[in-house]
Amino acid sequence: MPRSVIERTGAYMTQTQVQPGTASAASTLAAERIAEGERQMAEMIKAEPGEVMIGPSTTMNMYLLSHAIGEWFGEGDELIVTNQDHEANIGAWRRLAERGVTVKEWRVDPETAELEIGALESLLSARTKLVCFPHCSNLLGGFNDVAGITRVVHDAGALVCVDAVAYAPHRAIDVKAWDVDFYGFSLYKLFGPHIAVLYAKRQHFDRARGQNHYFLDDEVPLKLLPGGPNHELTAAIGGVIDYFEALYHHHFEEPENTLAGRIAKVFGLIAAYEDALGARFVRFLESKPNVRLLGRGGDAPGARAPTFSFAVDGRDPAEFPAHMDGHKVAIRSGHFYALRLIAGLGLERPGAVTRASMVHYNSTEEVDRLIAGLDEVI
């Protein structure tokens, strides 16, 4: 967590912990801080004002969205979900089957763990209304071609909803360039507080059914958010921006006029650094004949995040996090809310896999410590 995020949270709670939007000075400042967080997040992902909702989690945001637009779909209509997703972008949409909607599953290739466009095209029909898929699998780490998939779906007359929780910490976001209809991610993955962002094209927000008080039906995006955003944590979004601005000014001297442009340059550095960290770890895993690395290997720089799930022949995945704790390295085991993917890849559910993840503040020394510790037990 950047210190700037903690400081902004503390400043709100110590200076402006009042109901925002009244005439008092503290209340006016509170409203300004909340609005600034919302505005900066929209600017960061190249959205328009009023196209970003700050909610409690990606799971809850998708649940609210499915209720807000569920009446767009009726009996005989079709939705497509993947088995590569975290359950956050699957469960809420699957429940629409209770309304007579047909839910189809776009499944990964069991050998490569990839979502193939050809498989999607075979599922699309004149009845398809929505396709939900991840920008990056939280188990596999590989990036999906959001712009390309979106073009195929739009050509078929349907909308897209993209889960970017596992993508947002690693690359810049441009919702307009990709032309997505709905796009969600969690800010705590993006070095912020435990809240989440939901982008929707403004016409979709306008058309959606309100989930808040009836007199807020014209207040976008409050209409989809019962109770409104968390005030102090929304105000703290500015601390995330502060952090990226600090990185930009540390590494670049030339001026860049837009926030999104500065952040894109920072993510360019992040991508190159994370590729090097990840390649180091992939080489180690691929040197072990008894280890199965899920998803893309080490020959795909730029095509994946440094998020690695693996299974070791005949071993309980839970062994490895416990061992690595002694090396002051935190990794995890389990299904990571991607049970359908675990099943699709033919893995046993108990324990499922071990996962090790890296971001730009990790060091080469830490990766070497991870490798050395795992080498002792693998």
C-alpha positions as CSV (number, residue, x, y, z in Angstrom):
1,M,0.0,0.0,0.0
2,P,1.6,3.3,-1.0
3,R,1.9,5.8,1.9
4,S,0.0,8.3,-0.2
5,V,-3.1,6.1,0.0
6,I,-2.9,5.7,3.7
7,E,-2.3,9.4,4.2
8,R,-5.4,10.3,2.1
9,T,-7.5,7.8,4.0
10,G,-6.4,9.3,7.3
11,A,-6.8,12.9,6.1
12,Y,-10.4,12.2,5.2
13,M,-11.2,10.4,8.4
14,T,-9.6,13.0,10.6
15,Q,-10.6,16.1,8.8
16,T,-13.8,15.4,6.9
17,Q,-15.6,12.4,8.5
18,V,-19.0,14.1,8.0
19,Q,-21.9,13.7,5.7
20,P,-20.6,15.1,2.4
21,G,-22.4,17.7,0.3
22,T,-23.9,20.1,2.8
23,A,-23.0,23.8,3.3
24,S,-20.3,23.4,6.0
25,A,-16.7,23.7,5.0
26,A,-15.8,20.2,6.2
27,S,-18.7,18.7,4.3
28,T,-17.9,20.6,1.1
29,L,-14.3,19.4,1.3
30,A,-15.5,15.8,1.9
31,A,-17.6,15.9,-1.3
32,E,-14.8,17.4,-3.2
33,R,-12.4,14.6,-2.1
34,I,-14.9,11.9,-3.0
35,A,-15.6,13.5,-6.4
36,E,-11.9,13.9,-7.1
37,G,-11.3,10.1,-6.5
38,E,-14.1,9.2,-8.9
39,R,-12.9,11.7,-11.5
40,Q,-9.2,10.6,-11.3
41,M,-10.1,6.9,-11.7
42,A,-12.2,7.7,-14.8
43,E,-9.3,9.7,-16.2
44,M,-6.9,6.9,-15.4
45,I,-8.8,4.3,-17.5
46,K,-9.8,6.8,-20.2
47,A,-13.5,6.8,-19.3
48,E,-15.8,9.7,-19.4
49,P,-17.1,11.4,-16.2
50,G,-20.2,9.5,-15.0
51,E,-19.1,6.2,-16.5
52,V,-17.3,4.9,-13.4
53,M,-19.0,3.4,-10.3
54,I,-16.9,2.8,-7.1
55,G,-18.4,-0.1,-5.2
56,P,-17.4,-2.5,-2.4
57,S,-15.9,-5.4,-4.5
58,T,-15.8,-6.7,-8.1
59,T,-18.1,-9.6,-7.0
60,M,-20.7,-7.2,-5.6
61,N,-20.4,-4.8,-8.5
62,M,-21.1,-7.6,-11.0
63,Y,-24.0,-8.8,-8.8
64,L,-25.5,-5.3,-8.9
65,L,-24.9,-4.9,-12.6
66,S,-26.6,-8.3,-13.3
67,H,-29.6,-7.1,-11.4
68,A,-29.6,-3.7,-13.1
69,I,-29.5,-5.0,-16.6
70,G,-31.0,-8.5,-16.1
71,E,-34.4,-7.4,-17.4
72,W,-32.7,-6.7,-20.8
73,F,-32.6,-10.4,-21.3
74,G,-35.6,-12.7,-21.6
75,E,-36.6,-16.3,-22.2
76,G,-34.7,-17.6,-25.2
77,D,-32.0,-15.0,-25.1
78,E,-28.4,-16.3,-24.7
79,L,-25.5,-15.3,-22.5
80,I,-22.0,-16.7,-22.8
81,V,-19.6,-17.0,-19.9
82,T,-16.2,-18.7,-19.7
83,N,-14.8,-21.4,-17.5
84,Q,-11.5,-19.4,-17.3
85,D,-13.0,-16.7,-15.1
86,H,-12.9,-16.0,-11.4
87,E,-16.4,-16.8,-10.1
88,A,-17.1,-13.0,-9.7
89,N,-17.7,-12.7,-13.4
90,I,-19.7,-16.0,-13.7
91,G,-22.0,-16.6,-10.8
92,A,-24.2,-13.5,-11.1
93,W,-24.7,-14.0,-14.8
94,R,-25.4,-17.7,-14.5
95,R,-28.3,-16.9,-12.1
96,L,-30.1,-15.3,-15.0
97,A,-30.9,-18.9,-16.2
98,E,-33.7,-18.7,-13.5
99,R,-35.4,-16.2,-15.9
100,G,-35.3,-18.5,-18.8
101,V,-32.1,-17.1,-20.3
102,T,-29.8,-19.8,-21.9
103,V,-26.3,-19.6,-20.4
104,K,-23.6,-21.1,-22.6
105,E,-20.0,-21.8,-21.5
106,W,-17.0,-20.8,-23.6
107,R,-14.4,-23.3,-22.4
108,V,-10.7,-23.2,-22.5
109,D,-8.7,-25.7,-24.5
110,P,-7.8,-28.3,-21.9
111,E,-4.3,-28.7,-23.2
112,T,-3.3,-25.0,-23.6
113,A,-5.8,-23.4,-21.1
114,E,-6.5,-20.8,-23.7
115,L,-9.8,-19.3,-24.8
116,E,-9.9,-19.8,-28.6
117,I,-11.8,-17.3,-30.8
118,G,-13.1,-20.1,-33.0
119,A,-14.8,-21.7,-30.0
120,L,-16.5,-18.5,-29.2
121,E,-17.7,-18.0,-32.8
122,S,-19.3,-21.4,-32.7
123,L,-21.3,-20.3,-29.6
124,L,-22.5,-17.0,-30.9
125,S,-25.9,-16.7,-32.4
126,A,-28.6,-14.2,-33.3
127,R,-29.9,-14.7,-29.7
128,T,-26.6,-13.9,-28.0
129,K,-27.0,-10.7,-25.8
130,L,-23.9,-10.7,-23.6
131,V,-20.5,-12.3,-23.5
132,C,-18.5,-12.3,-20.2
133,F,-14.8,-13.1,-20.1
134,P,-11.6,-12.2,-18.2
135,H,-8.9,-9.8,-19.4
136,C,-6.4,-12.0,-17.5
137,S,-7.0,-15.2,-15.6
138,N,-6.2,-15.0,-11.9
139,L,-4.8,-18.6,-12.2
140,L,-3.1,-18.6,-15.5
141,G,-1.8,-15.1,-15.9
142,G,-2.2,-14.9,-19.7
143,F,-3.8,-11.9,-21.3
144,N,-6.8,-12.3,-23.5
145,D,-7.3,-10.1,-26.6
146,V,-10.0,-7.8,-25.3
147,A,-10.2,-5.6,-28.3
148,G,-10.3,-8.5,-30.7
149,I,-12.9,-10.5,-28.7
150,T,-15.0,-7.4,-28.3
151,R,-15.1,-6.8,-32.1
152,V,-16.3,-10.3,-32.7
153,V,-19.0,-10.0,-30.1
154,H,-20.2,-6.6,-31.3
155,D,-20.3,-7.8,-34.9
156,A,-22.7,-10.5,-33.6
157,G,-24.9,-7.8,-32.0
158,A,-24.0,-8.6,-28.4
159,L,-22.4,-6.7,-25.5
160,V,-19.2,-7.6,-23.5
161,C,-18.5,-7.6,-19.7
162,V,-14.8,-8.0,-18.8
163,D,-13.2,-8.9,-15.5
164,A,-9.9,-7.2,-15.2
165,V,-9.0,-7.8,-11.5
166,A,-5.9,-9.8,-12.4
167,Y,-5.0,-7.4,-15.2
168,A,-5.2,-4.0,-13.6
169,P,-1.9,-4.2,-11.5
170,H,0.2,-5.0,-14.6
171,R,-0.9,-2.9,-17.6
172,A,-2.6,0.4,-18.4
173,I,-6.3,0.4,-19.0
174,D,-8.0,2.0,-22.0
175,V,-11.7,1.2,-22.0
176,K,-12.4,3.4,-25.0
177,A,-9.7,1.9,-27.3
178,W,-11.1,-1.5,-26.5
179,D,-14.7,-0.4,-26.9
180,V,-15.9,-2.6,-24.0
181,D,-19.4,-2.2,-22.6
182,F,-18.7,-3.2,-19.0
183,Y,-15.3,-3.5,-17.3
184,G,-14.5,-4.2,-13.7
185,F,-11.5,-4.5,-11.4
186,S,-10.5,-4.2,-7.7
187,L,-8.5,-1.3,-6.5
188,Y,-6.8,-3.3,-3.7
189,K,-5.0,-5.1,-6.6
190,L,-4.0,-1.7,-8.0
191,F,-2.3,-0.7,-4.8
192,G,-5.4,1.1,-3.4
193,P,-8.0,0.4,-0.7
194,H,-10.4,-2.5,-0.6
195,I,-13.0,-1.2,-3.0
196,A,-13.7,-1.8,-6.7
197,V,-14.3,0.0,-10.0
198,L,-17.1,-0.8,-12.5
199,Y,-16.9,1.0,-15.9
200,A,-20.0,1.1,-18.1
201,K,-20.7,3.1,-21.2
202,R,-22.9,6.0,-20.2
203,Q,-25.8,4.8,-22.4
204,H,-25.8,1.5,-20.5
205,F,-25.8,3.3,-17.1
206,D,-28.6,5.5,-18.2
207,R,-30.7,2.5,-19.4
208,A,-30.0,0.2,-16.4
209,R,-32.6,-0.3,-13.8
210,G,-31.8,1.6,-10.5
211,Q,-30.7,-0.5,-7.5
212,N,-30.7,2.5,-5.1
213,H,-33.5,4.7,-3.7
214,Y,-36.1,5.5,-6.3
215,F,-35.3,9.2,-6.2
216,L,-31.7,8.5,-7.3
217,D,-32.7,6.8,-10.5
218,D,-31.3,9.8,-12.5
219,E,-28.1,10.0,-10.4
220,V,-25.5,8.1,-12.4
221,P,-23.7,6.0,-11.1
222,L,-25.4,6.2,-7.7
223,K,-28.5,4.6,-9.2
224,L,-26.7,1.2,-9.3
225,L,-25.1,1.5,-5.9
226,P,-27.3,1.0,-2.8
227,G,-26.0,3.3,0.0
228,G,-23.4,5.0,-2.2
229,P,-19.6,4.6,-2.2
230,N,-17.4,4.2,0.8
231,H,-16.5,7.8,1.4
232,E,-13.0,7.7,2.9
233,L,-11.8,4.9,0.6
234,T,-13.1,6.6,-2.5
235,A,-11.3,9.8,-1.4
236,A,-8.2,7.6,-1.0
237,I,-8.1,6.8,-4.7
238,G,-6.2,10.0,-5.2
239,G,-3.4,8.3,-3.3
240,V,-3.1,5.7,-6.0
241,I,-2.8,8.5,-8.6
242,D,-0.2,10.2,-6.4
243,Y,1.9,7.0,-6.4
244,F,1.8,6.7,-10.2
245,E,2.6,10.3,-10.6
246,A,5.6,9.9,-8.3
247,L,6.8,6.9,-10.3
248,Y,6.4,8.9,-13.5
249,H,8.4,11.9,-12.3
250,H,11.1,9.7,-10.9
251,H,11.7,7.9,-14.2
252,F,10.8,10.5,-16.9
253,E,11.9,14.1,-17.5
254,E,9.9,14.9,-20.6
255,P,6.5,16.4,-20.1
256,E,3.3,14.3,-20.7
257,N,0.1,16.3,-20.6
258,T,-2.4,13.7,-19.7
259,L,-2.7,11.5,-16.6
260,A,-3.5,8.5,-18.7
261,G,-0.4,9.1,-20.8
262,R,1.8,9.4,-17.8
263,I,0.4,6.2,-16.3
264,A,0.8,4.4,-19.6
265,K,4.5,5.2,-19.6
266,V,4.9,3.9,-16.1
267,F,3.2,0.7,-17.0
268,G,5.6,0.4,-19.9
269,L,8.4,0.2,-17.4
270,I,6.4,-2.1,-15.1
271,A,5.7,-4.5,-18.0
272,A,9.4,-4.9,-18.9
273,Y,10.5,-5.3,-15.3
274,E,7.8,-7.9,-14.5
275,D,8.6,-9.8,-17.7
276,A,12.1,-10.2,-16.4
277,L,11.0,-11.3,-13.0
278,G,8.5,-13.8,-14.4
279,A,10.9,-15.3,-16.9
280,R,13.3,-16.0,-14.1
281,F,10.7,-18.0,-12.2
282,V,9.3,-19.7,-15.3
283,R,12.8,-21.0,-16.2
284,F,13.0,-22.6,-12.8
285,L,9.5,-24.3,-13.1
286,E,10.1,-25.5,-16.6
287,S,13.4,-27.1,-15.5
288,K,11.4,-29.5,-13.2
289,P,10.0,-32.5,-15.0
290,N,7.5,-33.2,-12.2
291,V,6.0,-29.7,-12.3
292,R,3.0,-28.7,-14.4
293,L,2.9,-24.9,-15.1
294,L,-0.7,-23.9,-16.0
295,G,-1.0,-21.6,-19.0
296,R,1.6,-19.8,-21.0
297,G,5.3,-20.6,-20.5
298,G,8.4,-18.5,-20.6
299,D,8.4,-17.9,-24.3
300,A,5.6,-15.3,-24.2
301,P,7.1,-12.0,-23.0
302,G,4.4,-9.3,-22.9
303,A,1.6,-11.8,-23.2
304,R,1.1,-12.6,-19.5
305,A,1.2,-11.2,-16.0
306,P,3.7,-12.7,-13.5
307,T,1.0,-14.8,-11.9
308,F,2.0,-18.5,-11.9
309,S,-0.1,-21.5,-10.8
310,F,1.6,-24.9,-10.8
311,A,1.0,-28.5,-9.6
312,V,3.7,-30.9,-8.6
313,D,3.2,-34.6,-9.3
314,G,2.0,-36.5,-6.3
315,R,2.3,-33.6,-3.9
316,D,-0.2,-31.7,-1.8
317,P,-0.1,-28.0,-3.0
318,A,-0.6,-26.9,0.6
319,E,3.0,-28.1,1.4
320,F,4.6,-25.3,-0.5
321,P,3.1,-22.2,1.1
322,A,3.9,-23.5,4.6
323,H,7.5,-24.2,3.6
324,M,8.0,-20.8,2.0
325,D,6.7,-19.0,5.0
326,G,10.0,-19.9,6.7
327,H,11.8,-18.1,3.8
328,K,9.7,-15.0,4.4
329,V,7.9,-15.5,1.0
330,A,4.1,-15.6,0.9
331,I,2.5,-17.8,-1.7
332,R,-0.8,-19.6,-1.6
333,S,-2.6,-22.8,-2.5
334,G,-6.2,-23.6,-3.4
335,H,-8.7,-23.0,-6.2
336,F,-8.7,-19.2,-6.0
337,Y,-12.4,-18.9,-6.8
338,A,-11.7,-20.4,-10.2
339,L,-13.2,-23.9,-9.6
340,R,-14.6,-24.3,-13.1
341,L,-11.2,-23.7,-14.6
342,I,-9.6,-26.2,-12.1
343,A,-12.2,-28.8,-13.3
344,G,-11.7,-27.8,-17.0
345,L,-8.0,-28.5,-16.7
346,G,-8.5,-31.9,-15.2
347,L,-7.1,-31.0,-11.8
348,E,-8.3,-32.4,-8.5
349,R,-10.2,-30.0,-6.4
350,P,-8.7,-30.6,-2.9
351,G,-5.7,-28.3,-2.7
352,A,-6.0,-27.6,-6.4
353,V,-2.8,-25.7,-7.2
354,T,0.0,-23.5,-5.8
355,R,0.2,-19.9,-6.9
356,A,3.0,-17.4,-6.8
357,S,2.5,-13.9,-7.9
358,M,4.8,-10.9,-8.4
359,V,4.3,-7.1,-9.0
360,H,6.7,-4.3,-9.8
361,Y,7.8,-3.7,-6.3
362,N,9.2,-7.2,-5.9
363,S,12.9,-7.7,-6.3
364,T,15.1,-10.1,-8.1
365,E,16.4,-11.2,-4.7
366,E,12.9,-12.1,-3.6
367,V,12.3,-14.2,-6.7
368,D,15.6,-15.9,-6.1
369,R,14.5,-16.6,-2.5
370,L,11.3,-18.1,-3.9
371,I,13.2,-20.3,-6.3
372,A,15.7,-21.5,-3.7
373,G,13.0,-22.3,-1.2
374,L,10.8,-24.2,-3.7
375,D,13.9,-26.1,-5.0
376,E,14.4,-27.5,-1.5
377,V,11.0,-29.2,-1.6
378,I,10.1,-29.8,-5.2
